């Protein structure tokens, strides 16, 4: 199944069907340095979509273990498989799915949603204060027409929409209002946007979309007319990796597209079968994804090195770091290790951040320059690491503002200095110049004071 990294890249939470007593996915946590793996879910019912908190030692996942019929459903599925009657794969939008959080050892399991309908596919924001998730709860809470009730019975995914709530499960609010399945949401690395998949009402095709946290500025990023889904941001925020079946109904491959959707998508994998559910390590240097490129053709999680420079070349985009480095030979200093920072203001902390922001490679951080953009992303990441609540006008740490980059004067401007009977005149340069004054002529006028 799918797997996602911790903020330090040392652990992965993933879903797997490996319990002989339960045919459905359960949630596991793996230490990537030692390989030690433990199950976090209860072992009862179905689970999906694990996520690791960016700053605390806890995980998030969806589960149906509180369904009174959970064990009966397990036995029914096991009996079907024993008789060789396994049905064609289709995802279960079980109305008993709720979103839970638990400690990294599986204890202190807490239900955050407790709403009728499917609540799943959740992930924390980079600062850990918000959770975005998918739900069809409104189809269980609001009156439906007879036609809508028939649709819900046949295809509950038709009513799937995106919601956002506080990390404690409070203040849940709906973000999308479109017929068809909206799901698989993730926050952008700076926490200002959400990326997700939007299916057509008939479920035959899907495209990648992004929006702000208040549901404004909804943008369609892909337009391939196939099933494009499972989008995930690169840590730079400059491009998105996703899955599609452009090369055949059952042949899913990984593709890249820039975050604005302005460039043509670029193919990443070329393997028969399924390659999907991609996710980058937090440093952007590796990629993990699920693939059926195994001898038994069962999906397993693979990991590989990632070439960011080549990805940017193929997409035709540059990073602010590259723009700075192409004008010199000195590499940017690495960002400081935030684990060294303290709550109190200390000389060590000041040195930690100022040495980075004032480094020559940031070139003074002139507004709108590559160095300024590097500094802005660094500050946003620092704020998130310190747990500061975002207050920007786009839902993250960034605030739009206007500034004057330069001025020029119209023609006809002049400056005259009269001292005793001597008059000195300067002509002020016109539009397009740097508004400097130059000495034009010196004249003496008798009788003028």
N, C-alpha and C positions, 0 to 999 in steps of 0.2 A: 504493500500500500504506500501511501504518501508519508514523507518524513520531513521534519523541520528542525533547524538548528537553534541552539541557545544563543544568547547575545554574544557570548565569548567564543562560540564555535566549538566548544568542547563536548557538548552533548547533543543528542538528537532524539526527538520524540517521534514515534511512528506507529502506524497501525498494521496489524498482522493477523492472519488466520493460522495460528500455530497451536491452539489448544484443542486436543482431541475431543474434549467434552463440549466444546462450543464451536460451531461452524462459522460463526460471524467474527468480524474484526474485533480485536481488543487493542488497547493502547499500551505501548511499551516505551521505556526510556533507556537509552544506551549511552554509556560513557565511551566516547570515541577514542580515548587514549588507551583504555584497558579492555574494551569490548564487553564489559559487564553490562548485563541487560536485566531489567526488572519490569514486571507487569504493574501498571498503575491502576487500570480499571478493575472492576469487581470480578470479572470472569462470567458475569451474567448479562444476557441481552446483547445488543449490538452497540458498537461504539464507532466514532469517526472523528477526524479533524483535530488532532492534538496540537498544542502550541505551548511554548515555554515562556514564562513571564520574563520580561527583559531585565528586571532588577531584583526580583524576589525568587525564593526557592519554591516555586509552585508551577503547576501546569493547568492547562485548560483543555477540555475535550467534551464531546457530546456522547450521551449514553441513553439506552432504554432500559437500564437495569431495574428501574422502579415500575416498569410495566408489569401488572399482575400476571400477564400471559407470557412473560419473557422466557421462562424455562420450557413451557409448552411449545413455543415457536422454535426453540433450539432443537427439541426432540423431533419435531415435525421435519425440520430441514435435514437433520442427521439421517432420519429414516428415508427421506427422498434420495439423498446421496448414496445411501447403502443399496438402494434399489436401482441405482444408475439413472435416476430421473431428474438430475439437476437441470434446472431451467436455464435458458439463455440469460447471460448477465444483464441485470438492470439494477440501478441503485434504488434502495428502499427509502422512501420518504415517510418512514414510520412516524405516526402522530405522537408517539410516546418519547421521541427524542427530546432531551433537555440538555442545556449546557451546564457543565460542572467545573469547579476548580478543586484541586487537591494539592497537598504537599508533594514534593518530588519522590516521596516514598509511598504515595497512594493514600496516606491518611488524611483526615480532616476533609473528606469529600463533601462539597457544598453545592447544592442546586442553585444556580443563578437565575433561571428563567421561570420555571413552574407555570408555563402557559400551555393551553391545549394546542396541538399542532406540532409540526416539525421545527425545532430550534437547534441549529447546528452550524458547522462551517465557521466557527468563531476564531478570532485572533485579537490579541492585545495590541494597542497602539505602541509606538516606540517608547513612550514614557510610562506605559502600563496603566494609564488612567481611564482608558476607554476600551470597549470591545465592539467590534463590528461583526455582524453575523447574518445568516440567512434564515428566513422563517416564512411560513405560510399561516401564521396564527390568526391573521385577520379573516381567513376563510373558515375558522372555527369559532370566532368571536362575533362576527357580524352576520346579519341576516343574508341568506343567499336565495337567489331565484331557483326554480326547479332545474333550469338548464345548468346553472353554476353548481348545484349539488351533484348533478350527474358528472360534470367535469371533475369535481373534486374526488368523486369515487373512482373515476377512470384514471385521472392524471393529477395527483395533488401537487406536482411540481409546477403546474400552470400558475398557481397562486404564490409562488415563491418570490419574496421581495427582500431587500436589504434593510436591516435595522442597525441602530447604534445605541449603546447604553453605557452607563458608568461601570467601572470595573467591579462594583459590588452588586451589579444587576439592576440597579435603580435607573429611573428616567429613560426607559427604552423608548425610542422614537423611530418612526418609519422614514426611510430615505427614498425609496423608489415606488412608483405607482404605475407599472407597465405590465400588460398581460404577457404571460410567459415567465420562464424561470430566470430570475436574477440571483446569482449566488457566487460562491468562492471568493469572498472579498478579502483584500489585504490592504494595510496602510502603506503609503509611500515611506521611504526611509526617513524623511524629515517630518512625517506625521501630518502633512498638510492635505493629502489627497487619499482617495480610495481607488483601487483598481479591482475590477470584477468582470464576470462573464454574463452576458445578456443573451438568452436564447429567444428565438422567434416563438410566437404563440404555439406553433405546431411542433416545436422541439427539434426540428430538422437541422437548423443552422444556429450558430451562435457567433457573437463578435465580442471583442475586448473593449471595455469602456473604462473611463476614469471620471472622478468628480471630486469636489471639495467635501469636507465633512458635513457641511450643512445642506448637501444635495444640490448645490448650485454648480454651474459650469460643467454639466454633464457632456462628455465628449466621447464619440465613437472613435476608437484608435485603429481598429482593423476593419477592412471591407472586403473580405475574401469570399463571402457567400458559402462558407463551409462551416464546420464545427470548430471554432476557435475558442479555447477555454483554458482554465488553469493558468492565468497570468500571474507573474511575479516580478517585482522590480529588482533591477540590479542595485546594490548598495549605493551607487552614485546617484541613483534616481534618474539617470539619463536615458535608460532604455529598459524594455520589458521583455522577458522571455515567456513564451506561452506554447500551448499544444494545439495542433490542428490536424485534420484529416484531408488536407488538400490533395494528397496522392493516393487516395482510395478510402472507401468508407471505413474499413477496419485497419487502415494503416495510419497510425498517429505519429507525427514527428514534432520535434521542437523547432520553434522559430523565434526570431528576434524582431523587435520593432522599436523605433525611438519613442520616447514618452509622449511626444506630441502627435504621433501618427503621421508625420510629414514625409517619411522615407518609405521605400518599398521594404516589406518584410524580408528577412534573410533566413535561409534554412540552416539549422544547426546539426540535426541528426539525419542519418540515412540508413534505417534498419527496418526490415519487414516486421510488422506487428505493432506493438504499442510502445511508444516512448512518450511519457507525459509527466505531469505533476512536478515540474522543475522548481528548484529552489537554490539560491546562491548561499555560500557561506557568508557570514557577516563582513569579512574582509574582501569579498568579491573574487577571491582567487581560485575557488573551486565551485563546481556545480554538482548537485545531487538530483536524481530523478528516478522514476519507476520505469522499468523496461521489461518486456517479455523476451529479450534476446538471450534466453537461457535454453539449455538442452530440453528441459521439460516444458518450455514455453509458459512458465508461470512468472508473474510479475515479481521482480525483486528490485531493491534499491541499489542503484549504481552511483559512483562518485568519480569525478574526473577533474583534472586541472582545467582552469578557465583562462583563456587568452583575451583579456579585456581590450588590449590594443588592436588585435585582429578584429574583434567584434565591432569596434568603433570604425575601423577602416572600411569594413564591409557595409556598415550602415551610413558611412559618410558623416560621422559626427566626431567632435573632439571634446575632450574633457578640459576644464579650466587648468588642471595640472599640466596637461600636454601643451596648452597655449603658452603657459609660463616657461615650461622647459624648452620649447623649441627656440626660445630667444637666448638660451644660455646652456651651459653644460652642467650646472650644479643642480643636483636633485633636491626636491623639497625635503625638508626635515620631516621625519615621521610624526604624526599627531601624538601628543603626550599620552601617557598611560593614565586614564582617569581613575584607576584604582588607587593612585597615590594622592588624589585630592582629598581635602578634608572639609567639614562643614564650616569651620572657622576660617577667617581670612588670615593667611600666613604669608610670609615672605617667600616661602617655597612654592606655594600655590601661585602667587603672582608671577614668579619667575617661570613657572611651568607653562603658563598660558601666554605671557608676553613674549617669551623667546620664540614661540611659534608664530604669533600674529605679527611680530616685528621682524621676522626673518627677511633677509634681502630678497628671497625668491618670491615673496608676496608683493614686491615692487610698490610698497606704499599703500596698497589697497585702495587705489583711486576708484571712486564710485563708477560701477559699470565695467570695471576691468576684470580680467581673469583672476588676478590676485584677490580682488574684493569678493568674488564669488566663492573662492576657496575659503576665505575667512568666514563668510556668512554660513557656509555649510558646517564649518568647524564649530562655530558658536552654537548653531542649532543642535548639533550632536552633543555638545557640552551641556547645554540646558537640559536636554533629555536625560543624559546620564546623571545629572544632579537631581532629577525629579521635579524640575520646575514646570508648572502648569503653562501650556501654550496659550497665548493671548493674541496671536496674529489675526489679521482679517481674513485669512484663508484656512483657519482651523489649526494651523501649526505655529511655528515661531516667527514666521515672516510677515512683515507689515509693508504694504505698498506705500510709496511716498513719491512726490515729485521733487526734482532738484534742477537747478539751472547749471547746465554743463558749460555754458559760455555765452557771451553777449557780443553784439556788434552794433555799431551806431549807424544811423542813416547819414546821408551826405548833408553838407551844410553846417556841420558842427565846427565851432572854432573857439579859440581861447586867446584873450588879449590881456597883456599886463602893461599898465601905464605907470611909469615911475618918473617923477618930475616931467621933463619934456621928451622923454624917450619911451617909445611904444614898442613893445615886443609882441609879435603875433605867432601863435602856433596853429597849424592846421591839424585837426584830429582825423585819424585815418577812418575810412568809410567801412561799409558792410563787408564782411568776409575777412577783415583783418583782426588783429589782436587788440584793438582799442588802445594802441599806444600813441603817445603824442610825439611828433617830430618837429623840430625847428624848421620853419619854412623860409622866413625872411625877417630882416631887421630893418626898420625904417625910422627915420627921424622926421618929426612933424613940428614945424615952428608954430607957435601960438596955440598948441593944444595942451591942455592940462590934464 
